[in-house]
Amino acid sequence: MISIIIGAFAYVAPLLLQAQQPFLKRFEPTLINFLMLSFLLFVVGVAGVLSRRNIIIIFMSIELILNAVNLNLIAFSRYLEINKDALIAKGLAVNPLAGPVFTIFIIVVAAAEAAVGLGIVIAMFRNRETVAIDAQPSDAIALALRARCSIFVEEAVIEGAENREPGTDKPDTDRLQKWLESLDPNELGKYKM
Amino acid sequence: MQLHGLEAALFYVLAIMTLFMAVFVVTARVAVHSALFLISTLVNVALLFILLHAEFVAGVQILVYVGGVMVLFLFVIMLVQTRAEEEARVRLYTGQTWPAVIIALLLAVSFYFAMNPAQAAFRPPEFGPNLALAESTERATAGAGLNISKDTQEVGEQLYRQAALPFEIASLLLLVAMVGAVLLARGTKQEKYYE
């Protein structure tokens, strides 16, 4: 992998060093290339947040997003610093130092957020022995009861589940069923949604 | 802001490496691998900062992000052993990869529409770049043999003068975060011991 990258570098570098040819000059990176890279990093981070179950990996994808934003800010800062005269001549107010200063604050806030977030992860792991953040079956059932929506179960789960009757007496099961159906979220007191 | 020659080739190499490492962060099976790939991504981004003549931020990124935040991540990953994931006993993905891809495509479309009117502004202006102003060292520290880069000095001036209030608020935020993290991770068993 590293050899591929070094090889690509060795192949491309001499070409770009003599980028007098208009074809290659077109590929020299300008501001928009940095913005594109920052955008792609952002997209990878968002995809990571949405599609992983491990909470720590989700945190790492959030750090990816923050880095994409940092890259964006610093790229603009360099652009403003170079083209300062031209932009001021057009009548724009230019502060090329806003980029690095804001980036430093973003890094500080990211560090604070990582510390607190990982503290939460440790506390969560202590209670639940897992770092996957799906809903537990009990949570899912409670949510479905309160929101009055259907519960869908995979067949494999039903087949593998223990078959427990709440009580063999028919009046008992009838009573239990009536009580379950008559549960009103407003009666749950402090657990009201 | 066109980069020429060697810097251009370096940009492409760093960009491709950063994107590959970022994708590996998101798709690694073992959490420790994911953390190491993220360290590589952060170092690549720091190199991109140096390419953009922002050396101070690159240094801060490596010291704070890689040296602080990622070490903290690795500690917590070791504490919270996820061997179940490594042994493939547990699902890795939420099953919502398709919504993630669709949202990524929507982001791409919105990025195109956001960038399109501004295309003319991003091209180098007619006066041409003023590299002489950007590279001048007239604001370098006088005497004392200090070899601070111009970028560091200017960022420091901004931080301690114009941005002093946000600076102090950031320190307060770090203090609050520290206290909160210690409280969260302390646990009830230890509380009972101290009572």
Chai-1 contact restraints between the chains, C-beta under 6 A:
chainA,res_idxA,chainB,res_idxB,connection_type,confidence,min_distance_angstrom,max_distance_angstrom,comment,restraint_id
A,I5,B,V13,contact,1.0,0.0,6.0,A-B,restraint_1
A,F9,B,A9,contact,1.0,0.0,6.0,A-B,restraint_2
A,F9,B,V13,contact,1.0,0.0,6.0,A-B,restraint_3
A,V12,B,A9,contact,1.0,0.0,6.0,A-B,restraint_4
A,A13,B,A9,contact,1.0,0.0,6.0,A-B,restraint_5
A,L16,B,G5,contact,1.0,0.0,6.0,A-B,restraint_6
A,L16,B,A8,contact,1.0,0.0,6.0,A-B,restraint_7
A,L16,B,A9,contact,1.0,0.0,6.0,A-B,restraint_8
A,L17,B,G5,contact,1.0,0.0,6.0,A-B,restraint_9
A,E28,B,Q2,contact,1.0,0.0,6.0,A-B,restraint_10
A,E28,B,A8,contact,1.0,0.0,6.0,A-B,restraint_11
A,P29,B,L3,contact,1.0,0.0,6.0,A-B,restraint_12
A,P29,B,A8,contact,1.0,0.0,6.0,A-B,restraint_13
A,P29,B,F11,contact,1.0,0.0,6.0,A-B,restraint_14
A,T30,B,M1,contact,1.0,0.0,6.0,A-B,restraint_15
A,T30,B,Q2,contact,1.0,0.0,6.0,A-B,restraint_16
A,L31,B,M1,contact,1.0,0.0,6.0,A-B,restraint_17
A,L31,B,F122,contact,1.0,0.0,6.0,A-B,restraint_18
A,I32,B,F122,contact,1.0,0.0,6.0,A-B,restraint_19
A,L37,B,A15,contact,1.0,0.0,6.0,A-B,restraint_20
A,F39,B,F111,contact,1.0,0.0,6.0,A-B,restraint_21
A,L40,B,L19,contact,1.0,0.0,6.0,A-B,restraint_22
A,L41,B,A22,contact,1.0,0.0,6.0,A-B,restraint_23
A,V43,B,A104,contact,1.0,0.0,6.0,A-B,restraint_24
A,V43,B,L107,contact,1.0,0.0,6.0,A-B,restraint_25
A,V44,B,A22,contact,1.0,0.0,6.0,A-B,restraint_26
A,V44,B,V23,contact,1.0,0.0,6.0,A-B,restraint_27
A,V44,B,V26,contact,1.0,0.0,6.0,A-B,restraint_28
A,A47,B,A100,contact,1.0,0.0,6.0,A-B,restraint_29
A,A47,B,A104,contact,1.0,0.0,6.0,A-B,restraint_30
A,G48,B,V26,contact,1.0,0.0,6.0,A-B,restraint_31
A,L50,B,A100,contact,1.0,0.0,6.0,A-B,restraint_32
A,S51,B,Y93,contact,1.0,0.0,6.0,A-B,restraint_33
A,S51,B,T94,contact,1.0,0.0,6.0,A-B,restraint_34
A,S51,B,Q96,contact,1.0,0.0,6.0,A-B,restraint_35
A,S51,B,T97,contact,1.0,0.0,6.0,A-B,restraint_36
A,S51,B,A100,contact,1.0,0.0,6.0,A-B,restraint_37
A,R53,B,T94,contact,1.0,0.0,6.0,A-B,restraint_38
A,I56,B,A31,contact,1.0,0.0,6.0,A-B,restraint_39
A,I56,B,I77,contact,1.0,0.0,6.0,A-B,restraint_40
A,I57,B,S34,contact,1.0,0.0,6.0,A-B,restraint_41
A,M60,B,V25,contact,1.0,0.0,6.0,A-B,restraint_42
A,M60,B,S34,contact,1.0,0.0,6.0,A-B,restraint_43
A,M60,B,L38,contact,1.0,0.0,6.0,A-B,restraint_44
A,L64,B,A22,contact,1.0,0.0,6.0,A-B,restraint_45
A,N67,B,V45,contact,1.0,0.0,6.0,A-B,restraint_46
A,L71,B,V45,contact,1.0,0.0,6.0,A-B,restraint_47
A,I74,B,F49,contact,1.0,0.0,6.0,A-B,restraint_48
A,I74,B,L52,contact,1.0,0.0,6.0,A-B,restraint_49
A,I74,B,A54,contact,1.0,0.0,6.0,A-B,restraint_50
A,R78,B,L52,contact,1.0,0.0,6.0,A-B,restraint_51
A,R78,B,H53,contact,1.0,0.0,6.0,A-B,restraint_52
A,Y79,B,M1,contact,1.0,0.0,6.0,A-B,restraint_53
A,E81,B,A134,contact,1.0,0.0,6.0,A-B,restraint_54
A,I82,B,M1,contact,1.0,0.0,6.0,A-B,restraint_55
A,I82,B,P129,contact,1.0,0.0,6.0,A-B,restraint_56
A,I82,B,A134,contact,1.0,0.0,6.0,A-B,restraint_57
A,N83,B,P125,contact,1.0,0.0,6.0,A-B,restraint_58
A,N83,B,P129,contact,1.0,0.0,6.0,A-B,restraint_59
A,D85,B,N130,contact,1.0,0.0,6.0,A-B,restraint_60
A,A86,B,P125,contact,1.0,0.0,6.0,A-B,restraint_61
A,A86,B,F127,contact,1.0,0.0,6.0,A-B,restraint_62
A,L97,B,E154,contact,1.0,0.0,6.0,A-B,restraint_63
A,L97,B,Q158,contact,1.0,0.0,6.0,A-B,restraint_64
A,P100,B,A54,contact,1.0,0.0,6.0,A-B,restraint_65
A,P100,B,V57,contact,1.0,0.0,6.0,A-B,restraint_66
A,P100,B,V155,contact,1.0,0.0,6.0,A-B,restraint_67
A,V101,B,Q158,contact,1.0,0.0,6.0,A-B,restraint_68
A,V101,B,L159,contact,1.0,0.0,6.0,A-B,restraint_69
A,V101,B,A163,contact,1.0,0.0,6.0,A-B,restraint_70
A,T103,B,V57,contact,1.0,0.0,6.0,A-B,restraint_71
A,I104,B,V60,contact,1.0,0.0,6.0,A-B,restraint_72
A,F105,B,A170,contact,1.0,0.0,6.0,A-B,restraint_73
A,I107,B,V60,contact,1.0,0.0,6.0,A-B,restraint_74
A,I107,B,V64,contact,1.0,0.0,6.0,A-B,restraint_75
A,V108,B,A170,contact,1.0,0.0,6.0,A-B,restraint_76
A,A111,B,V64,contact,1.0,0.0,6.0,A-B,restraint_77
A,A111,B,G68,contact,1.0,0.0,6.0,A-B,restraint_78
A,A111,B,V69,contact,1.0,0.0,6.0,A-B,restraint_79
A,A112,B,L173,contact,1.0,0.0,6.0,A-B,restraint_80
A,A112,B,L174,contact,1.0,0.0,6.0,A-B,restraint_81
A,A112,B,A177,contact,1.0,0.0,6.0,A-B,restraint_82
A,A114,B,V69,contact,1.0,0.0,6.0,A-B,restraint_83
A,A115,B,A177,contact,1.0,0.0,6.0,A-B,restraint_84
A,A115,B,A181,contact,1.0,0.0,6.0,A-B,restraint_85
A,V116,B,A177,contact,1.0,0.0,6.0,A-B,restraint_86
A,V116,B,G180,contact,1.0,0.0,6.0,A-B,restraint_87
A,V116,B,A181,contact,1.0,0.0,6.0,A-B,restraint_88
A,L118,B,V76,contact,1.0,0.0,6.0,A-B,restraint_89
A,G119,B,A181,contact,1.0,0.0,6.0,A-B,restraint_90
A,G119,B,L184,contact,1.0,0.0,6.0,A-B,restraint_91
A,G119,B,A185,contact,1.0,0.0,6.0,A-B,restraint_92
A,I120,B,L184,contact,1.0,0.0,6.0,A-B,restraint_93
A,I122,B,A185,contact,1.0,0.0,6.0,A-B,restraint_94
A,A123,B,L184,contact,1.0,0.0,6.0,A-B,restraint_95
A,F125,B,V80,contact,1.0,0.0,6.0,A-B,restraint_96
A,V131,B,V80,contact,1.0,0.0,6.0,A-B,restraint_97
